[in-house]
Amino acid sequence: MPKIENNKEQDNEQNTNSVLVGFVRKSNAGRAVKLSINTSSFQDCATYVTSDGQTYVQLVISLNALSGVIEGSRAVTSINQLND
């Protein structure tokens, strides 16, 4: 009997070091995406400053996983900050 391999593609975001910052869920009504950010993790995130002096935190959500949440095949996915 041939071996069946699970052929799931992993995003580049999942292959690097990252810090879990929060989660994404679909709202109960199904008409919105809810973000839950851990404030302690968010405070520990690296920031960058734009030329106009604004400070930002760069976060990543996998498009494949987010599509699964929106379509209903996944209940939740993670929000991460990638570490270089």
Secondary structure, DSSP 8 states (H G I E B T S, - for coil): -----------GGGGS-EEEEEEEEE-TTSSSEEEEE-HHHHHTS-EEE-TTS-EEE--B--HHHHHHHHHTS-SEEEEEEE--
